[in-house]
Amino acid sequence: METTQRTIVKTISWQSLGIIVMSIIGYLHTGSLTTALSLAGSTVLISSVSYIFHEKLWQRISWGKTVQH
């Protein structure tokens, strides 16, 4: 079982990468760094909360897990 603290750190790591990628894509599509950063920033909270719930849900599902001795 993974700790909540580990899940939160993974969320921050994942979202950091996401902000960079979303900013680049936003800039390429709009030509505006301000718009790109606004677009990327607006998704952080929703995506972070969704990721934490997704991880916690999958921790409860035993399918695909192996037993460690």
Residue frames as a rotation matrix with the C-alpha (Angstrom) as fourth column:
MET 1
0.585 0.811 0.000 0.00
0.811 -0.585 0.000 0.00
0.000 0.000 -1.000 0.00
GLU 2
-0.357 -0.666 0.655 1.26
0.669 -0.671 -0.319 3.44
0.652 0.325 0.685 -0.91
THR 3
-0.389 0.177 -0.904 1.16
0.786 -0.448 -0.426 6.27
-0.480 -0.876 0.035 1.63
THR 4
0.714 0.695 0.085 -0.86
0.665 -0.637 -0.389 9.41
-0.216 0.334 -0.917 1.03
GLN 5
0.456 -0.630 -0.628 2.34
-0.214 -0.763 0.610 11.46
-0.864 -0.144 -0.483 1.31
ARG 6
-0.585 -0.683 0.437 3.93
0.231 0.376 0.897 9.44
-0.777 0.626 -0.062 -1.52
THR 7
0.004 0.685 0.728 0.81
0.982 0.133 -0.131 9.89
-0.186 0.716 -0.673 -3.65
ILE 8
0.845 0.304 -0.440 0.89
0.289 -0.952 -0.104 13.65
-0.451 -0.039 -0.892 -3.08
VAL 9
-0.014 -0.930 -0.368 4.59
-0.275 -0.350 0.895 13.86
-0.961 0.114 -0.251 -4.01
LYS 10
-0.588 -0.126 0.799 3.89
0.624 0.557 0.548 11.82
-0.514 0.821 -0.249 -7.15
THR 11
0.477 0.849 0.227 1.02
0.845 -0.371 -0.386 14.20
-0.243 0.375 -0.894 -7.94
ILE 12
0.649 -0.303 -0.698 3.28
-0.137 -0.949 0.285 17.24
-0.748 -0.090 -0.657 -7.64
SER 13
-0.458 -0.874 0.163 5.92
-0.057 0.212 0.976 15.58
-0.887 0.438 -0.146 -9.83
TRP 14
-0.364 0.415 0.834 3.36
0.870 0.471 0.145 14.59
-0.332 0.778 -0.533 -12.46
GLN 15
0.698 0.708 -0.105 1.67
0.644 -0.686 -0.338 18.00
-0.312 0.168 -0.935 -12.47
SER 16
0.214 -0.715 -0.665 5.02
-0.192 -0.699 0.689 19.78
-0.958 -0.020 -0.287 -12.82
LEU 17
-0.764 -0.454 0.459 5.66
0.292 0.391 0.873 17.84
-0.575 0.801 -0.166 -15.99
GLY 18
-0.038 0.869 0.494 2.10
0.981 0.125 -0.146 18.50
-0.189 0.479 -0.857 -17.12
ILE 19
0.627 0.232 -0.744 2.44
0.248 -0.964 -0.092 22.26
-0.739 -0.127 -0.662 -16.62
ILE 20
-0.360 -0.850 -0.385 5.54
-0.252 -0.309 0.917 22.32
-0.898 0.427 -0.102 -18.80
VAL 21
-0.778 0.092 0.621 3.94
0.554 0.566 0.611 20.24
-0.295 0.820 -0.491 -21.56
MET 22
0.243 0.966 0.093 0.63
0.935 -0.207 -0.289 22.13
-0.260 0.157 -0.953 -21.44
SER 23
0.382 -0.182 -0.906 2.45
0.028 -0.978 0.208 25.48
-0.924 -0.105 -0.369 -21.53
ILE 24
-0.713 -0.698 -0.069 4.42
-0.101 0.006 0.995 24.48
-0.694 0.716 -0.075 -24.61
ILE 25
-0.565 0.583 0.584 1.32
0.822 0.458 0.338 23.19
-0.070 0.671 -0.738 -26.39
GLY 26
0.444 0.773 -0.453 -0.67
0.740 -0.601 -0.301 26.27
-0.505 -0.201 -0.839 -25.36
TYR 27
0.020 -0.537 -0.843 2.05
-0.171 -0.833 0.526 28.58
-0.985 0.134 -0.109 -26.63
LEU 28
-0.879 -0.376 0.294 2.34
0.176 0.317 0.932 26.72
-0.443 0.871 -0.213 -29.94
HIS 29
-0.299 0.860 0.413 -1.42
0.954 0.264 0.141 27.01
0.012 0.436 -0.900 -30.46
THR 30
0.677 0.678 -0.288 -1.93
0.705 -0.709 -0.013 30.58
-0.213 -0.194 -0.958 -29.30
GLY 31
0.086 -0.741 0.666 1.42
0.631 -0.476 -0.612 32.32
0.771 0.473 0.427 -29.70
SER 32
0.307 0.107 0.946 0.82
-0.509 -0.821 0.258 33.90
0.804 -0.560 -0.198 -26.29
LEU 33
-0.635 -0.611 -0.473 2.88
0.118 0.528 -0.841 32.93
0.764 -0.590 -0.263 -23.27
THR 34
-0.783 0.398 0.478 0.34
-0.619 -0.430 -0.657 34.54
-0.056 -0.811 0.583 -20.92
THR 35
0.272 0.929 -0.252 -2.53
-0.947 0.305 0.100 32.54
0.170 0.212 0.962 -22.39
ALA 36
0.105 -0.323 -0.940 -0.46
-0.208 0.918 -0.339 29.37
0.972 0.232 0.029 -22.40
LEU 37
-0.871 -0.484 -0.086 0.49
0.004 0.167 -0.986 29.74
0.492 -0.859 -0.144 -18.73
SER 38
-0.482 0.790 0.379 -3.09
-0.864 -0.356 -0.357 30.61
-0.147 -0.500 0.854 -17.81
LEU 39
0.396 0.604 -0.691 -4.37
-0.741 0.655 0.148 27.51
0.542 0.454 0.707 -19.59
ALA 40
-0.201 -0.576 -0.792 -1.76
0.074 0.798 -0.599 25.29
0.977 -0.179 -0.118 -17.94
GLY 41
-0.933 -0.230 0.275 -2.26
-0.218 -0.246 -0.945 26.81
0.285 -0.942 0.179 -14.50
SER 42
-0.219 0.944 0.245 -6.03
-0.972 -0.234 0.031 26.49
0.087 -0.231 0.969 -14.58
THR 43
0.446 0.403 -0.799 -5.84
-0.452 0.872 0.188 22.72
0.773 0.277 0.571 -14.95
VAL 44
-0.549 -0.831 -0.088 -3.42
-0.354 0.327 -0.876 22.07
0.757 -0.450 -0.474 -12.07
LEU 45
-0.611 0.317 0.725 -5.86
-0.761 0.018 -0.649 21.90
-0.219 -0.948 0.230 -9.15
ILE 46
0.479 0.875 -0.071 -8.50
-0.852 0.444 -0.279 19.83
-0.212 0.194 0.958 -10.92
SER 47
0.434 -0.386 -0.814 -5.94
-0.422 0.711 -0.563 17.43
0.796 0.588 0.145 -12.37
SER 48
-0.644 -0.731 0.226 -4.12
-0.513 0.193 -0.836 17.06
0.568 -0.654 -0.500 -9.05
VAL 49
-0.310 0.621 0.720 -7.26
-0.833 0.188 -0.521 16.18
-0.458 -0.761 0.460 -7.13
SER 50
0.685 0.582 -0.439 -8.38
-0.728 0.580 -0.367 13.81
0.042 0.571 0.820 -9.88
TYR 51
0.037 -0.776 -0.630 -4.99
-0.455 0.548 -0.702 12.07
0.890 0.313 -0.332 -9.89
ILE 52
-0.751 -0.310 0.583 -5.01
-0.650 0.193 -0.735 11.55
0.115 -0.931 -0.347 -6.11
PHE 53
0.129 0.881 0.456 -8.51
-0.806 0.360 -0.469 10.02
-0.577 -0.307 0.757 -6.21
HIS 54
0.655 0.061 -0.753 -7.53
-0.644 0.566 -0.514 7.88
0.395 0.822 0.410 -9.20
GLU 55
-0.378 -0.890 -0.253 -4.41
-0.506 0.428 -0.749 6.57
0.776 -0.155 -0.612 -7.41
LYS 56
-0.656 0.173 0.735 -6.31
-0.708 0.198 -0.678 5.85
-0.263 -0.965 -0.007 -4.19
LEU 57
0.486 0.873 -0.051 -9.03
-0.811 0.428 -0.399 4.00
-0.326 0.235 0.916 -6.11
TRP 58
0.486 -0.361 -0.796 -6.48
-0.508 0.624 -0.594 1.84
0.711 0.693 0.120 -7.94
GLN 59
-0.626 -0.708 0.327 -4.77
-0.669 0.273 -0.691 0.99
0.400 -0.652 -0.645 -4.64
ARG 60
-0.211 0.655 0.726 -8.02
-0.762 0.355 -0.541 -0.72
-0.612 -0.667 0.424 -3.59
ILE 61
0.758 0.463 -0.460 -8.20
-0.652 0.533 -0.539 -2.84
-0.004 0.708 0.706 -6.75
SER 62
0.275 -0.662 0.697 -6.32
-0.365 0.599 0.713 -6.11
-0.890 -0.450 -0.077 -6.44
TRP 63
0.912 0.118 0.392 -6.38
0.291 0.487 -0.824 -6.94
-0.288 0.865 0.410 -10.16
GLY 64
0.732 -0.656 0.185 -2.86
0.089 -0.178 -0.980 -7.15
0.676 0.733 -0.072 -11.61
LYS 65
0.376 -0.610 0.697 -1.06
-0.911 -0.381 0.157 -7.05
0.170 -0.695 -0.699 -8.28
THR 66
0.188 -0.387 -0.903 1.38
0.025 0.921 -0.389 -9.73
0.982 0.051 0.183 -7.27
VAL 67
0.990 0.137 -0.019 1.96
0.008 0.087 0.996 -10.96
0.138 -0.987 0.085 -3.75
GLN 68
0.171 -0.975 0.142 5.36
-0.502 -0.210 -0.839 -10.00
0.848 0.073 -0.525 -2.37
HIS 69
0.770 0.044 -0.637 7.03
0.412 0.727 0.549 -12.32
0.488 -0.685 0.541 0.11
